[in-house]
Amino acid sequence: MSEEQKEPKEARDAKPRDEGAAEAKSPEAKSADANAPEGKSREGKSHEGKPRKEGAGKEGAREGKDAGKKRGDGEGKAPREPQAPRAPHVPGKRAHPVPRLEQKFREEVMPAVMSEFKLENRHQVPKLAKIMVNTGVGKVLENQKLKPEYRDAVIDTYMKITGQKPVMVKARKSVANFKVREGAPSAFMVTLRRDRMWHFLDRLINLAIPRIKDFRGVNDKSFDKSGSWAFGLSEQAVWPEINMANVVHTHGMNINLVFDRSTPAMSRFVLDRLGMPFVRPEPSQQRRAEPAKA
């Protein structure tokens, strides 16, 4: 029996393998090495046999970015001009001018209302909260559909006179007597507040209403219990922004002025002081209204 055969199995396994055995690899390992990037192997070593350092790529990328930042500072960019300091914010002060009619309301109308109705607090003075403008389209529907040219005419008119795009209001439920079907278009509406509200009212009083033919004053009997007032215009031609030569369909509009903490008498007094041309009673009617003196 030879010496190799006499050696135990554990001793034979402990001996180093020869170079040919060390180079022998499985087919899976060979395919992984083939797919690895150039100069790198599956075990993380280069073909030269040097091991790859962990985190070396990240550190190198960071160094490259830092170097690029250092090189790019001040190259190809104009120096920034120093910005002027902003004005301090003053509470209650607007950045744009106050509308003319709103300023008149604060300076002239409010003191007059307080003295006329014996009000002790300025917060008791009626306040114009919003203006709602709407146009009904129920009469121009065809098979419960609105004509595109009529819709475009109403939208164009509202955008010119109010500065806002109107909202289409649809019927909430069907009413057979009025031939209304649920979901059918019923009106266009715009709600104005703050500066746009005051600008609209100013142009309405001083530009639109004086252009009404045979005008003798607006009705002062259409106030509700809360002091809100409503009236209507028969056509959009009274507005100077509308060129009737380009208008395909004519339409009117309802205008509602909504007041807060007001009464009909107080709202009428405020609108009268703002310049609303109400109907003036004739001398004969005024004499009849006066009680006979004893």
C-alpha positions as CSV (number, residue, x, y, z in Angstrom):
1,M,0.0,0.0,0.0
2,S,1.5,3.3,-1.0
3,E,2.0,6.3,1.2
4,E,-0.7,8.4,-0.5
5,Q,-3.2,5.6,0.1
6,K,-2.1,5.5,3.7
7,E,-2.8,9.2,4.3
8,P,-6.2,9.9,5.8
9,K,-8.9,11.7,3.8
10,E,-8.7,14.9,6.0
11,A,-5.0,15.4,5.2
12,R,-5.5,15.1,1.5
13,D,-8.3,17.8,1.6
14,A,-6.1,20.1,3.6
15,K,-3.4,20.2,0.9
16,P,-3.4,23.2,-1.5
17,R,-4.8,22.5,-4.9
18,D,-2.7,22.9,-8.0
19,E,-3.0,25.9,-10.3
20,G,-5.2,24.1,-12.8
21,A,-7.7,23.1,-10.2
22,A,-7.8,26.7,-8.8
23,E,-8.5,28.1,-12.2
24,A,-11.3,25.7,-12.9
25,K,-14.7,27.5,-12.5
26,S,-18.3,26.6,-12.9
27,P,-20.1,27.7,-16.1
28,E,-22.3,30.1,-14.1
29,A,-19.2,31.9,-12.7
30,K,-17.7,32.2,-16.1
31,S,-20.9,33.8,-17.5
32,A,-21.0,36.3,-14.6
33,D,-17.4,37.3,-15.3
34,A,-18.1,37.8,-18.9
35,N,-21.1,40.1,-18.1
36,A,-19.1,42.2,-15.6
37,P,-17.8,45.7,-16.7
38,E,-14.5,45.9,-18.4
39,G,-11.6,45.6,-16.1
40,K,-13.7,44.2,-13.2
41,S,-14.6,40.7,-12.2
42,R,-17.5,39.1,-10.3
43,E,-15.5,38.9,-7.0
44,G,-14.9,42.7,-7.1
45,K,-11.3,42.4,-8.2
46,S,-9.7,43.9,-11.3
47,H,-8.0,41.7,-13.9
48,E,-4.7,42.7,-12.3
49,G,-5.8,41.1,-9.1
50,K,-6.1,44.2,-7.0
51,P,-9.2,44.3,-4.7
52,R,-11.7,47.2,-5.1
53,K,-12.0,49.6,-2.2
54,E,-15.5,50.0,-0.8
55,G,-16.9,53.6,-1.2
56,A,-14.0,54.6,-3.5
57,G,-16.4,55.4,-6.3
58,K,-18.7,57.6,-4.1
59,E,-15.8,59.5,-2.7
60,G,-14.3,60.1,-6.1
61,A,-17.7,61.4,-7.4
62,R,-18.0,63.8,-4.5
63,E,-14.5,65.1,-5.0
64,G,-15.3,65.6,-8.7
65,K,-18.5,67.6,-7.8
66,D,-16.6,69.7,-5.3
67,A,-13.9,70.4,-7.8
68,G,-16.5,71.4,-10.4
69,K,-18.2,73.8,-8.0
70,K,-14.8,75.4,-7.2
71,R,-13.9,75.8,-10.8
72,G,-17.4,77.1,-11.8
73,D,-17.6,79.8,-9.1
74,G,-17.8,83.2,-10.9
75,E,-17.3,81.8,-14.4
76,G,-19.8,82.7,-17.1
77,K,-22.3,84.3,-14.6
78,A,-22.9,88.0,-14.1
79,P,-22.7,89.2,-10.5
80,R,-26.2,89.6,-8.9
81,E,-27.3,93.2,-8.3
82,P,-28.3,94.0,-4.7
83,Q,-32.0,94.0,-4.2
84,A,-33.7,97.1,-2.8
85,P,-35.2,96.5,0.7
86,R,-39.0,96.0,0.7
87,A,-41.3,98.6,2.2
88,P,-42.6,97.6,5.6
89,H,-46.2,96.2,5.6
90,V,-48.7,98.5,7.1
91,P,-51.9,96.7,8.4
92,G,-55.0,97.9,6.6
93,K,-53.2,99.6,3.8
94,R,-53.7,98.5,0.2
95,A,-51.1,98.3,-2.4
96,H,-53.5,99.8,-5.1
97,P,-55.7,102.8,-4.9
98,V,-59.1,102.6,-3.3
99,P,-62.1,102.8,-5.8
100,R,-63.6,106.2,-6.1
101,L,-67.1,105.2,-5.0
102,E,-65.8,103.2,-2.0
103,Q,-63.9,106.2,-0.8
104,K,-67.0,108.4,-1.2
105,F,-68.9,105.8,0.9
106,R,-66.4,105.9,3.7
107,E,-65.8,109.7,3.8
108,E,-69.3,111.1,3.0
109,V,-72.1,108.5,3.1
110,M,-71.2,106.7,6.4
111,P,-71.3,110.0,8.6
112,A,-74.5,111.0,6.9
113,V,-76.2,107.6,7.6
114,M,-75.1,107.7,11.3
115,S,-76.5,111.2,11.8
116,E,-79.7,110.5,9.8
117,F,-80.6,107.3,11.6
118,K,-79.1,108.1,15.0
119,L,-76.5,105.3,14.9
120,E,-73.9,105.2,17.7
121,N,-71.5,102.7,16.1
122,R,-70.1,102.8,12.6
123,H,-70.5,99.0,12.4
124,Q,-74.3,99.6,12.4
125,V,-74.0,101.3,9.0
126,P,-75.3,99.2,6.1
127,K,-72.6,97.7,4.0
128,L,-72.7,96.7,0.4
129,A,-71.6,93.0,0.5
130,K,-71.9,91.9,-3.1
131,I,-73.5,92.5,-6.5
132,M,-75.0,89.5,-8.4
133,V,-75.7,89.8,-12.1
134,N,-77.6,87.1,-14.0
135,T,-79.2,86.4,-17.3
136,G,-81.9,83.7,-17.9
137,V,-81.5,81.5,-21.0
138,G,-84.7,79.3,-20.6
139,K,-86.5,81.0,-23.5
140,V,-83.8,80.3,-26.1
141,L,-83.3,76.6,-25.4
142,E,-83.9,74.2,-28.3
143,N,-84.6,70.6,-27.3
144,Q,-83.2,71.5,-23.8
145,K,-79.9,72.6,-25.4
146,L,-78.4,76.1,-25.5
147,K,-77.3,77.5,-28.8
148,P,-73.5,77.9,-28.9
149,E,-73.7,81.4,-30.4
150,Y,-76.1,82.6,-27.7
151,R,-73.8,81.2,-25.0
152,D,-70.8,82.9,-26.5
153,A,-72.6,86.2,-26.7
154,V,-73.6,86.1,-23.0
155,I,-70.1,85.1,-21.9
156,D,-68.5,87.8,-24.0
157,T,-70.8,90.5,-22.6
158,Y,-70.2,89.5,-19.0
159,M,-66.5,89.3,-19.3
160,K,-66.4,92.8,-20.8
161,I,-68.7,94.6,-18.3
162,T,-67.7,92.7,-15.1
163,G,-64.2,91.3,-15.8
164,Q,-65.2,87.8,-14.7
165,K,-66.3,84.7,-16.6
166,P,-69.9,83.8,-15.8
167,V,-71.0,80.5,-14.3
168,M,-73.7,78.4,-16.0
169,V,-76.6,77.6,-13.6
170,K,-78.5,74.4,-14.4
171,A,-82.0,73.3,-13.3
172,R,-82.1,71.3,-10.1
173,K,-85.3,69.5,-10.9
174,S,-87.8,69.0,-13.7
175,V,-91.0,71.2,-13.9
176,A,-93.4,70.1,-16.6
177,N,-95.5,73.2,-16.5
178,F,-92.5,75.4,-17.4
179,K,-91.0,72.8,-19.8
180,V,-87.9,72.6,-17.6
181,R,-85.8,69.4,-17.5
182,E,-83.3,68.6,-14.7
183,G,-79.8,69.5,-15.7
184,A,-80.8,71.8,-18.5
185,P,-79.1,75.3,-18.6
186,S,-81.2,78.0,-17.0
187,A,-79.1,81.1,-16.5
188,F,-75.6,82.6,-16.4
189,M,-74.5,84.3,-13.2
190,V,-71.6,86.5,-11.9
191,T,-70.9,87.5,-8.3
192,L,-68.8,90.6,-7.7
193,R,-67.1,91.6,-4.4
194,R,-64.6,94.2,-3.2
195,D,-63.0,96.4,-5.8
196,R,-64.7,94.9,-8.8
197,M,-68.1,95.4,-7.1
198,W,-67.3,99.1,-6.5
199,H,-66.0,99.6,-10.1
200,F,-69.1,97.9,-11.6
201,L,-71.5,100.1,-9.5
202,D,-69.6,103.3,-10.4
203,R,-69.8,102.5,-14.1
204,L,-73.5,101.4,-13.7
205,I,-74.5,104.7,-12.1
206,N,-72.5,107.1,-14.2
207,L,-72.2,105.4,-17.6
208,A,-74.8,102.7,-18.2
209,I,-78.0,104.1,-16.7
210,P,-77.8,107.6,-18.3
211,R,-77.7,105.9,-21.7
212,I,-81.1,104.2,-21.3
213,K,-83.6,105.7,-23.7
214,D,-86.5,107.8,-22.2
215,F,-85.0,107.3,-18.8
216,R,-87.0,108.8,-15.9
217,G,-85.3,107.1,-12.9
218,V,-85.1,103.6,-11.5
219,N,-87.8,102.1,-9.4
220,D,-87.3,102.5,-5.6
221,K,-90.0,100.0,-4.6
222,S,-88.0,96.8,-5.3
223,F,-86.3,96.5,-1.8
224,D,-86.8,93.4,0.3
225,K,-87.0,93.2,4.1
226,S,-83.2,92.9,4.5
227,G,-82.5,96.0,2.4
228,S,-81.3,94.3,-0.7
229,W,-82.3,96.0,-4.0
230,A,-82.8,94.5,-7.5
231,F,-83.6,96.0,-10.9
232,G,-83.1,94.9,-14.6
233,L,-81.7,96.1,-17.9
234,S,-83.6,95.2,-21.1
235,E,-80.4,95.0,-23.3
236,Q,-76.6,95.1,-23.0
237,A,-76.4,98.1,-25.4
238,V,-76.3,100.6,-22.5
239,W,-72.8,99.5,-21.6
240,P,-70.1,101.5,-23.4
241,E,-67.9,98.4,-23.5
242,I,-70.3,96.6,-25.9
243,N,-70.2,97.3,-29.6
244,M,-73.6,96.4,-31.0
245,A,-72.2,96.0,-34.5
246,N,-70.5,92.8,-33.4
247,V,-73.4,91.5,-31.3
248,V,-75.3,88.5,-32.7
249,H,-77.9,88.1,-29.9
250,T,-79.3,90.8,-27.6
251,H,-80.1,90.0,-24.0
252,G,-80.9,91.7,-20.8
253,M,-79.7,91.2,-17.2
254,N,-80.9,91.3,-13.6
255,I,-78.7,93.2,-11.1
256,N,-79.1,92.5,-7.4
257,L,-77.3,94.6,-4.8
258,V,-77.0,92.7,-1.5
259,F,-76.6,94.7,1.8
260,D,-75.6,93.6,5.2
261,R,-77.3,94.8,8.5
262,S,-79.7,97.1,6.6
263,T,-83.3,98.0,6.1
264,P,-85.1,99.3,3.0
265,A,-85.0,102.9,4.2
266,M,-81.3,102.7,5.0
267,S,-80.3,101.0,1.8
268,R,-82.2,103.6,-0.3
269,F,-80.5,106.4,1.6
270,V,-77.1,104.9,0.9
271,L,-77.7,104.4,-2.8
272,D,-79.3,107.9,-3.1
273,R,-76.1,109.4,-1.6
274,L,-73.9,107.3,-3.9
275,G,-75.7,108.8,-6.9
276,M,-78.3,106.2,-7.9
277,P,-81.0,108.1,-9.9
278,F,-84.2,107.0,-8.3
279,V,-87.6,108.1,-9.5
280,R,-88.5,111.5,-8.1
281,P,-92.1,112.0,-7.1
282,E,-94.0,114.7,-9.0
283,P,-95.0,117.8,-7.1
284,S,-98.7,116.9,-7.3
285,Q,-98.1,113.4,-5.8
286,Q,-95.8,114.9,-3.1
287,R,-98.6,117.3,-2.1
288,R,-101.1,114.4,-1.8
289,A,-98.6,112.5,0.3
290,E,-98.2,115.3,2.8
291,P,-100.7,115.3,5.7
292,A,-103.1,118.2,5.9
293,K,-102.0,120.7,8.5
294,A,-104.5,121.4,11.3
